[in-house]
Amino acid sequence: MSSPVFEAMFYGSMAEKTDPIPIRDVQPEAFKTLLEYIYTDKVDLGSFELACELCYCAKKYMLPFLVEECTKYLWSDLSPNKACRAYEFAKLFEEPVLMDKCLQIICTKTNEILNEPSWDEVELSTIMTIFEQDELQIDSEIELFVAIERWAKAECNRKSLNPSDAKSSRSVIGNVLSKIRFLTLTPQQFADVPGRSNLLSRDEAFSILMNVASSGSNIPMPEGFSTNPLHRIKPRRPTGLSNGRSQKYNGVIGRHASPAGLSNHWQIFPSTSYSHTSLINSDTDRTDIDSSWLSYPTTIDFNGRKENGSSTSNDNIPTVLVEGGIRDGPKYYCLRSMGQQAEYLNPGVMDCSVTFSVDKNICVIGVQVPTQVACEANQMMRSADGTYTEILYAHLLDSDGSRLTYTHFTTKATAGTLVEIGFNRPVYIQKNKIYRVGVVFNKPGWYPIGDCVQRMTCDTVFFSFGVGNSTDSIRDGLIRSIVFTYHQ
């Protein structure tokens, strides 16, 4: 009842035949905590390590609320000695909001992180990401060089290589040195530290020193090394939302119903927890903007919402269009026509999916699904105002079944309507290729289903649904609309 994965393992067409069923990729403590959460709705996250392991477990078994609990714990427990590891975890399990939070801490606490004992265990790809940043809290590039030199010695020891051997040390660091801005150093700084290190050959050290000493040197920098002469900027924490001008922020926007000015009426929330139409309580809201919650860049137009090429007025819902190329256009909805409808009972967890292809390159933003039907059986689960809490998980897969994007979505819903689910990040879809969009409903109740039209044209884009070797059932009609944008 809690996990569609367990349902498939126990009762699906591919149900496990062994007894007991071995779980080989999860630590016993994390699995025990998962079971406790399923049966009690409570979770005790006693350590950073357990939160990471449990978050993986919750994602595997599709428990979105537990993922959210783990992510919140990781946010609250972030410190310089954990920021790099948390970043690597967030990157591995596609948690962009947590990635941005970690990267902000890394950039604003760089000098502390470089001196942490945990620095020796950081992945090389993470080091590359850090060294590529324009804003770092360091006094000079010497700190970065000393840090990579120390990391190289630790890596050599892990690989049973001689750390004093120049060739071995250089082999383990890849092209990280190309990210260090040597030209920002004085000749004395370079000669005292990098010039004495075995990470640089004599020829490289000489060429760099000549360029550090004279901007007009006729000796070129070593191939692949940075020629950037600009010092890194020391980052500052942003202040907050000021006035009614459009600004660029990340994350998800919620607005009070009050028509007063923007001050004290806008708030950015983690995009994994709220839809961009969420209404919030004016008595409990924070009014500061914390950029550590940022996800992907968005442009916010406070003047209304443009859909299907026409501007419509909606006082409570701002336009959120993602910057960058194809994603800047108006939002379109490929709404599938439905024939005769029936009612289908979701006992607790109900999944649906449908394959589709398009004849033009588009950018998929999200999907629309129906809310519960307005029947007496559902009425008992609604609040006094007729609304209920809809709990959804949605993802987009390519033809190989690899996940391209996803979202965990919770919102107040009204019976007999459509709810729009925005993915954590938009995805560029190529024409004539097959993709699959899936949604898991986690709220018991009756939903409208039926046969949907399999061929649809929206604006000038032709959609084909149920293509390929599809195992879609009548429940694919729960995927009512593909939300997208494109260049005409």
BELUR-V865340 format. One line per field, one symbol per residue. ss: DSSP state (H for helix, E for strand, L for the rest). phi: phi as a letter, one per 40 degrees, with the letter a starting at -180 (. if undefined). psi: psi as a letter, one per 30 degrees, with the letter a starting at -180 (. if undefined). A space follows every 10 residues. Layout:
ss->???
phi->???
psi->???
//
This chain:
ss->LLLHHHHHHH HLLLLLLLLL LLLLLLLHHH HHHHHHHHHH LLLLLLLHHH HHHHHHHHHH LLLHHHHHHH HHHHHHLLLH HHHHHHHHHH HHLLLHHHHH HHHHHHHHLH HHHHHLHHHH HLLHHHHHHH HLLLELLLLL HHHHHHHHHH HHHHHHHHLL LLLLLHHHHH HHLLLHHHHL LHHHLLHHHH HHLHHHLLLL LHHHHHHHHH HHHLLLLLLL LLLLLLLLLL LLELLLLLLL LLLLLLLEEE LEEEELLLLL LLLLLEEEEL LLLLLLLLLL LLLLLLLLLL HHHLLLEEEE ELLLEEELLE EELLLLLLEE EELLHHHHLL EEEEELLEEE EEEEEELLLE EEEEEEEELL LEEEEEEEEE LELLLHHHHL LLLLLLEEEE EEEEEEELLL LLEEEEEEEE EEEELLLEEE EEEEEEEEEL LLLLEEEEEE ELLLEEEEEE EELLEEEELL EEEEELLLLL LLLHHHHHEE EEEEELLL
phi->.cbcccdccc bccbdcbcac ccbcbbcdcc cccccccdcb gbabccaccc cccccccccc bfbcccdccc ccccdcbcad cbcccccccc ccbfbcccdc ccccccccbd ccccccdcdc bccccccdcc ccccbacbca cdcccccccc cccccccccf bccccccccc ccbfbdcccc ccccccdccc ccbdcccccb cccccccccc cccacbcccc cddgccbccc cccccbccca ccbcccbbbb gbbbbccccc ccdgbbacbd ccbbccbccb cccbccbcbb ccccbbcbbb bcbhbbbfgb cbcacbbccb bcchgccccc cbbccccbcc bbbbcccibb baaacaabcb cbbcbiabbc ccccbcccdc cbcccgcacc bbbbabbccc gcccaaabbb acbbcgbbbc bccdacbcbc cgbcbbbbbb cbbcicbcbi cbccbbbbfb bcbbbgcgcc bcbccccccc abcaaacc
psi->fejfeeeeee flfhkkfljl jkjfgkkeee eeeeeeeeff gkkjjfleee eeeeeeeeee giieeeeeee eeeeefgkle ffeeeeeeee eeghieeeee eeeeeeefhe eeeffkefef gkkeeeeeee ffkfjkilel feeeeeeeee eeeeeeeegh ljffkeeeee ffgbhefffk iffflleeee eedeffkgfk leeeeeeeee eeekfgkgkl lkkflkgjgk lkkjllklda kdagkklkll akkkklfkgl lekggkkklk fffllggkkl kfffklfljj ffgkclklkk jggakjkhfk klkjffjlkj kkljbfgfll kljijkkkbk llkkkjfekk lllkllllgl kljkealkll lllileefef gllegglljk jlkklklaff gkkellkkkk lklkkgakkk jkleklkkkk kglklkkkkk kgjklklkll klkfkkkjcg kkkklhlaik gkafffffjf kkklllk.
//
